[in-house]
Amino acid sequence: MNRKLLDILVCPVTKGPLIYDKRHHELISKSARLAYPIRDDIPVMLEEEARELTQEEYEKLK
């Protein structure tokens, strides 16, 4: 994930910062508890395409 792109992108729901999860190839929004997929190196920043974080996943981000 390009660092400059990550600095520009925000969660479309909360407008908060995102965390790159290299292992799952996703962008994580802690404030929205959503994980946005990255497909073919393109972040899919649509709420309906995001998955909800489990409580366990959320707790690991704290």
MMTF fields as JSON, N, C-alpha, C and O atoms, coordinates in Angstrom:
{
  "mmtfVersion": "1.0.0",
  "mmtfProducer": "UNKNOWN",
  "numBonds": 247,
  "numAtoms": 248,
  "numGroups": 62,
  "numChains": 1,
  "numModels": 1,
  "chainsPerModel": [1],
  "groupsPerChain": [62],
  "chainIdList": ["A"],
  "bondAtomList": [4, 2, 8, 6, 12, 10, 16, 14, 20, 18, 24, 22, 28, 26, 32, 30, 36, 34, 40, 38, 44, 42, 48, 46, 52, 50, 56, 54, 60, 58, 64, 62, 68, 66, 72, 70, 76, 74, 80, 78, 84, 82, 88, 86, 92, 90, 96, 94, 100, 98, 104, 102, 108, 106, 112, 110, 116, 114, 120, 118, 124, 122, 128, 126, 132, 130, 136, 134, 140, 138, 144, 142, 148, 146, 152, 150, 156, 154, 160, 158, 164, 162, 168, 166, 172, 170, 176, 174, 180, 178, 184, 182, 188, 186, 192, 190, 196, 194, 200, 198, 204, 202, 208, 206, 212, 210, 216, 214, 220, 218, 224, 222, 228, 226, 232, 230, 236, 234, 240, 238, 244, 242],
  "bondOrderList": [1, 1, 1, 1, 1, 1, 1, 1, 1, 1, 1, 1, 1, 1, 1, 1, 1, 1, 1, 1, 1, 1, 1, 1, 1, 1, 1, 1, 1, 1, 1, 1, 1, 1, 1, 1, 1, 1, 1, 1, 1, 1, 1, 1, 1, 1, 1, 1, 1, 1, 1, 1, 1, 1, 1, 1, 1, 1, 1, 1, 1],
  "groupList": [{"groupName": "MET", "atomNameList": ["N", "CA", "C", "O"], "elementList": ["N", "C", "C", "O"], "formalChargeList": [0, 0, 0, 0], "bondAtomList": [1, 0, 2, 1, 3, 2], "bondOrderList": [1, 1, 2], "singleLetterCode": "M", "chemCompType": "L-PEPTIDE LINKING"}, {"groupName": "ASN", "atomNameList": ["N", "CA", "C", "O"], "elementList": ["N", "C", "C", "O"], "formalChargeList": [0, 0, 0, 0], "bondAtomList": [1, 0, 2, 1, 3, 2], "bondOrderList": [1, 1, 2], "singleLetterCode": "N", "chemCompType": "L-PEPTIDE LINKING"}, {"groupName": "ARG", "atomNameList": ["N", "CA", "C", "O"], "elementList": ["N", "C", "C", "O"], "formalChargeList": [0, 0, 0, 0], "bondAtomList": [1, 0, 2, 1, 3, 2], "bondOrderList": [1, 1, 2], "singleLetterCode": "R", "chemCompType": "L-PEPTIDE LINKING"}, {"groupName": "LYS", "atomNameList": ["N", "CA", "C", "O"], "elementList": ["N", "C", "C", "O"], "formalChargeList": [0, 0, 0, 0], "bondAtomList": [1, 0, 2, 1, 3, 2], "bondOrderList": [1, 1, 2], "singleLetterCode": "K", "chemCompType": "L-PEPTIDE LINKING"}, {"groupName": "LEU", "atomNameList": ["N", "CA", "C", "O"], "elementList": ["N", "C", "C", "O"], "formalChargeList": [0, 0, 0, 0], "bondAtomList": [1, 0, 2, 1, 3, 2], "bondOrderList": [1, 1, 2], "singleLetterCode": "L", "chemCompType": "L-PEPTIDE LINKING"}, {"groupName": "ASP", "atomNameList": ["N", "CA", "C", "O"], "elementList": ["N", "C", "C", "O"], "formalChargeList": [0, 0, 0, 0], "bondAtomList": [1, 0, 2, 1, 3, 2], "bondOrderList": [1, 1, 2], "singleLetterCode": "D", "chemCompType": "L-PEPTIDE LINKING"}, {"groupName": "ILE", "atomNameList": ["N", "CA", "C", "O"], "elementList": ["N", "C", "C", "O"], "formalChargeList": [0, 0, 0, 0], "bondAtomList": [1, 0, 2, 1, 3, 2], "bondOrderList": [1, 1, 2], "singleLetterCode": "I", "chemCompType": "L-PEPTIDE LINKING"}, {"groupName": "VAL", "atomNameList": ["N", "CA", "C", "O"], "elementList": ["N", "C", "C", "O"], "formalChargeList": [0, 0, 0, 0], "bondAtomList": [1, 0, 2, 1, 3, 2], "bondOrderList": [1, 1, 2], "singleLetterCode": "V", "chemCompType": "L-PEPTIDE LINKING"}, {"groupName": "CYS", "atomNameList": ["N", "CA", "C", "O"], "elementList": ["N", "C", "C", "O"], "formalChargeList": [0, 0, 0, 0], "bondAtomList": [1, 0, 2, 1, 3, 2], "bondOrderList": [1, 1, 2], "singleLetterCode": "C", "chemCompType": "L-PEPTIDE LINKING"}, {"groupName": "PRO", "atomNameList": ["N", "CA", "C", "O"], "elementList": ["N", "C", "C", "O"], "formalChargeList": [0, 0, 0, 0], "bondAtomList": [1, 0, 2, 1, 3, 2], "bondOrderList": [1, 1, 2], "singleLetterCode": "P", "chemCompType": "L-PEPTIDE LINKING"}, {"groupName": "THR", "atomNameList": ["N", "CA", "C", "O"], "elementList": ["N", "C", "C", "O"], "formalChargeList": [0, 0, 0, 0], "bondAtomList": [1, 0, 2, 1, 3, 2], "bondOrderList": [1, 1, 2], "singleLetterCode": "T", "chemCompType": "L-PEPTIDE LINKING"}, {"groupName": "GLY", "atomNameList": ["N", "CA", "C", "O"], "elementList": ["N", "C", "C", "O"], "formalChargeList": [0, 0, 0, 0], "bondAtomList": [1, 0, 2, 1, 3, 2], "bondOrderList": [1, 1, 2], "singleLetterCode": "G", "chemCompType": "PEPTIDE LINKING"}, {"groupName": "TYR", "atomNameList": ["N", "CA", "C", "O"], "elementList": ["N", "C", "C", "O"], "formalChargeList": [0, 0, 0, 0], "bondAtomList": [1, 0, 2, 1, 3, 2], "bondOrderList": [1, 1, 2], "singleLetterCode": "Y", "chemCompType": "L-PEPTIDE LINKING"}, {"groupName": "HIS", "atomNameList": ["N", "CA", "C", "O"], "elementList": ["N", "C", "C", "O"], "formalChargeList": [0, 0, 0, 0], "bondAtomList": [1, 0, 2, 1, 3, 2], "bondOrderList": [1, 1, 2], "singleLetterCode": "H", "chemCompType": "L-PEPTIDE LINKING"}, {"groupName": "GLU", "atomNameList": ["N", "CA", "C", "O"], "elementList": ["N", "C", "C", "O"], "formalChargeList": [0, 0, 0, 0], "bondAtomList": [1, 0, 2, 1, 3, 2], "bondOrderList": [1, 1, 2], "singleLetterCode": "E", "chemCompType": "L-PEPTIDE LINKING"}, {"groupName": "SER", "atomNameList": ["N", "CA", "C", "O"], "elementList": ["N", "C", "C", "O"], "formalChargeList": [0, 0, 0, 0], "bondAtomList": [1, 0, 2, 1, 3, 2], "bondOrderList": [1, 1, 2], "singleLetterCode": "S", "chemCompType": "L-PEPTIDE LINKING"}, {"groupName": "ALA", "atomNameList": ["N", "CA", "C", "O"], "elementList": ["N", "C", "C", "O"], "formalChargeList": [0, 0, 0, 0], "bondAtomList": [1, 0, 2, 1, 3, 2], "bondOrderList": [1, 1, 2], "singleLetterCode": "A", "chemCompType": "L-PEPTIDE LINKING"}, {"groupName": "GLN", "atomNameList": ["N", "CA", "C", "O"], "elementList": ["N", "C", "C", "O"], "formalChargeList": [0, 0, 0, 0], "bondAtomList": [1, 0, 2, 1, 3, 2], "bondOrderList": [1, 1, 2], "singleLetterCode": "Q", "chemCompType": "L-PEPTIDE LINKING"}],
  "groupTypeList": [0, 1, 2, 3, 4, 4, 5, 6, 4, 7, 8, 9, 7, 10, 3, 11, 9, 4, 6, 12, 5, 3, 2, 13, 13, 14, 4, 6, 15, 3, 15, 16, 2, 4, 16, 12, 9, 6, 2, 5, 5, 6, 9, 7, 0, 4, 14, 14, 14, 16, 2, 14, 4, 10, 17, 14, 14, 12, 14, 3, 4, 3],
  "groupIdList": [1, 2, 3, 4, 5, 6, 7, 8, 9, 10, 11, 12, 13, 14, 15, 16, 17, 18, 19, 20, 21, 22, 23, 24, 25, 26, 27, 28, 29, 30, 31, 32, 33, 34, 35, 36, 37, 38, 39, 40, 41, 42, 43, 44, 45, 46, 47, 48, 49, 50, 51, 52, 53, 54, 55, 56, 57, 58, 59, 60, 61, 62],
  "secStructList": [7, 7, 2, 2, 2, 2, 2, 2, 7, 7, 7, 6, 6, 6, 7, 7, 7, 7, 3, 3, 3, 6, 6, 6, 6, 3, 3, 3, 3, 6, 6, 6, 6, 3, 3, 3, 3, 3, 3, 6, 6, 3, 3, 7, 7, 7, 4, 4, 4, 7, 3, 3, 7, 7, 2, 2, 2, 2, 2, 2, 2, 7],
  "xCoordList": [0.842, 0.0, 0.89, 1.791, 0.623, 1.37, 1.102, -0.054, 2.14, 1.994, 1.297, 0.495, 1.588, 0.942, -0.554, -1.346, -0.939, -2.355, -3.043, -4.153, -2.389, -2.948, -3.123, -4.078, -2.219, -2.326, -3.518, -4.071, -3.909, -5.001, -6.356, -7.331, -6.42, -7.699, -8.234, -7.48, -9.549, -10.234, -11.443, -11.884, -11.967, -13.172, -14.328, -14.559, -15.05, -16.165, -17.341, -18.193, -17.396, -18.491, -18.194, -19.025, -16.993, -16.659, -15.696, -15.506, -15.094, -14.052, -12.809, -11.997, -12.665, -11.518, -10.385, -10.542, -9.236, -8.062, -8.25, -9.109, -7.423, -7.454, -6.125, -5.083, -6.17, -4.981, -4.864, -5.838, -3.674, -3.463, -3.183, -2.257, -3.984, -3.79, -3.194, -3.905, -1.877, -1.153, -1.562, -1.711, -1.741, -2.059, -3.37, -3.448, -4.396, -5.708, -5.96, -7.004, -4.995, -5.101, -6.383, -7.225, -6.489, -7.666, -7.238, -6.145, -8.122, -7.969, -8.99, -10.18, -8.524, -9.368, -9.732, -8.878, -11.014, -11.497, -11.905, -12.923, -11.094, -11.423, -12.727, -13.554, -12.914, -14.082, -15.386, -16.419, -15.354, -16.561, -16.635, -17.661, -15.524, -15.422, -15.666, -16.359, -15.075, -15.228, -13.859, -12.877, -13.814, -12.612, -12.952, -13.81, -12.269, -12.486, -11.491, -10.293, -11.972, -11.064, -10.195, -10.541, -9.059, -8.189, -8.152, -7.699, -8.627, -8.689, -7.847, -8.015, -6.957, -6.053, -5.332, -5.176, -4.89, -4.171, -5.014, -4.467, -6.339, -7.241, -8.146, -8.888, -8.094, -8.986, -10.44, -10.759, -11.3, -12.736, -13.376, -13.669, -13.586, -14.027, -15.548, -16.041, -16.265, -17.724, -18.208, -17.77, -19.105, -19.597, -20.23, -20.07, -20.94, -21.61, -20.641, -21.019, -19.399, -18.378, -17.521, -16.801, -17.609, -16.806, -17.422, -18.619, -16.567, -17.074, -16.922, -16.019, -17.809, -17.746, -16.653, -16.496, -15.905, -14.89, -15.553, -16.544, -15.015, -15.508, -15.027, -14.114, -15.639, -15.232, -13.755, -13.009, -13.356, -11.96, -11.005, -9.976, -11.333, -10.49, -10.393, -9.32, -11.527, -11.557, -10.685, -9.942, -10.775, -9.993, -8.49, -7.713, -8.079, -6.66, -6.121, -4.918, -7.008, -6.596, -6.382, -5.75, -6.887, -6.773, -5.372, -5.109],
  "yCoordList": [-1.176, 0.0, 1.242, 1.382, 2.111, 3.348, 4.24, 4.539, 4.664, 5.462, 6.795, 7.242, 7.433, 8.709, 8.529, 9.371, 7.429, 7.148, 6.905, 7.385, 6.169, 5.893, 7.183, 7.309, 8.125, 9.409, 10.235, 11.041, 10.041, 10.81, 10.18, 10.885, 8.853, 8.162, 8.251, 8.197, 8.389, 8.365, 7.451, 7.133, 7.037, 6.208, 7.027, 8.151, 6.499, 7.248, 7.42, 8.282, 6.619, 6.703, 7.747, 8.611, 7.66, 8.531, 9.656, 10.584, 9.573, 10.519, 10.429, 11.354, 9.311, 9.087, 8.391, 7.977, 8.256, 7.627, 6.123, 5.498, 5.57, 4.141, 3.497, 4.154, 2.217, 1.424, 0.336, -0.356, 0.186, -0.853, -2.177, -2.291, -3.172, -4.539, -5.351, -5.838, -5.48, -6.163, -7.63, -8.164, -8.272, -9.707, -10.022, -10.989, -9.195, -9.438, -8.58, -8.692, -7.728, -6.846, -6.003, -6.017, -5.269, -4.445, -3.124, -3.004, -2.142, -0.891, -0.9, -1.113, -0.671, -0.773, 0.606, 1.481, 0.784, 1.981, 1.573, 0.907, 1.982, 1.646, 2.317, 1.699, 3.571, 4.317, 3.752, 3.813, 3.206, 2.625, 1.114, 0.485, 0.541, -0.916, -1.656, -2.672, -1.114, -1.688, -1.964, -1.287, -2.977, -3.318, -3.226, -3.951, -2.33, -2.138, -2.989, -2.95, -3.758, -4.626, -3.839, -2.738, -4.439, -3.907, -4.984, -6.103, -4.638, -5.594, -5.08, -3.942, -5.9, -5.513, -4.209, -3.339, -4.081, -2.901, -1.627, -0.527, -1.765, -0.615, -0.744, -1.72, 0.234, 0.187, 0.377, 1.297, -0.484, -0.39, 0.314, -0.314, 1.61, 2.436, 2.632, 3.755, 1.542, 1.57, 0.871, -0.238, 1.516, 0.943, -0.422, -1.323, -0.584, -1.855, -2.982, -4.153, -2.646, -3.651, -3.994, -4.993, -3.165, -3.376, -4.477, -4.756, -5.091, -6.082, -5.517, -4.727, -5.932, -5.476, -6.244, -7.451, -5.535, -6.174, -6.946, -6.492, -8.093, -8.839, -8.127, -7.303, -8.448, -7.851, -8.17, -7.318, -9.39, -9.812, -8.984, -8.532, -8.777, -7.968, -6.526, -5.923, -5.999, -4.642, -4.492, -3.52, -5.447, -5.41, -5.444, -4.82, -6.15, -6.221, -4.881, -4.63, -4.024, -2.721, -1.696, -0.666, -1.952, -0.977, -0.86, -0.087],
  "zCoordList": [0.0, 0.0, 0.0, 0.827, -0.919, -1.042, 0.168, 0.468, 0.858, 2.09, 1.823, 2.642, 0.697, 0.375, 0.183, 0.605, -0.455, -0.657, 0.684, 0.913, 1.556, 2.872, 3.678, 4.445, 3.509, 4.208, 3.707, 4.456, 2.463, 1.864, 2.144, 2.405, 2.09, 2.246, 3.669, 4.64, 3.768, 5.061, 4.939, 3.834, 6.065, 6.074, 5.496, 5.943, 4.524, 3.945, 4.908, 4.691, 5.954, 6.923, 7.997, 8.279, 8.598, 9.729, 9.38, 10.165, 8.207, 7.776, 8.655, 8.691, 9.363, 10.232, 9.509, 8.36, 10.17, 9.565, 9.377, 9.999, 8.507, 8.2, 8.555, 8.552, 8.86, 9.166, 8.108, 7.812, 7.54, 6.532, 7.213, 8.016, 6.892, 7.394, 6.248, 5.369, 6.285, 5.205, 5.101, 4.002, 6.247, 6.271, 5.538, 4.781, 5.772, 5.165, 3.926, 3.282, 3.603, 2.438, 2.517, 1.619, 3.636, 3.901, 4.533, 5.085, 4.438, 5.154, 6.285, 6.053, 7.498, 8.681, 9.207, 9.346, 9.496, 10.169, 11.578, 11.772, 12.569, 13.955, 14.375, 15.046, 13.988, 14.436, 13.876, 14.543, 12.669, 12.066, 12.285, 12.023, 12.772, 12.941, 11.625, 11.579, 10.559, 9.225, 8.614, 8.919, 7.742, 6.98, 5.497, 4.994, 4.816, 3.381, 2.599, 2.879, 1.62, 0.864, -0.112, -0.54, -0.447, -1.497, -2.577, -2.338, -3.746, -4.861, -6.02, -6.457, -6.509, -7.605, -7.273, -8.13, -6.007, -5.512, -5.49, -5.418, -5.551, -5.508, -4.289, -4.173, -3.373, -2.213, -2.642, -3.395, -2.164, -2.465, -1.268, -0.25, -1.402, -0.287, -0.292, -0.188, -0.411, -0.391, 0.872, 1.179, 1.601, 2.853, 2.625, 3.448, 1.527, 1.266, 0.898, 0.933, 0.546, 0.24, 1.472, 1.477, 2.498, 3.711, 4.564, 4.492, 5.373, 6.317, 7.722, 7.997, 8.594, 9.975, 10.713, 10.529, 11.543, 12.363, 13.49, 14.062, 13.804, 14.955, 16.222, 16.174, 17.327, 18.596, 18.883, 19.366, 18.582, 18.785, 17.947, 18.448, 16.663, 15.784, 16.299, 16.305, 16.726, 17.236, 18.476, 18.603, 19.381, 20.619, 20.334, 21.057, 19.31, 18.956, 18.454, 18.52, 17.955, 17.437, 18.541, 18.307, 19.717, 20.823, 21.324, 22.246]
}
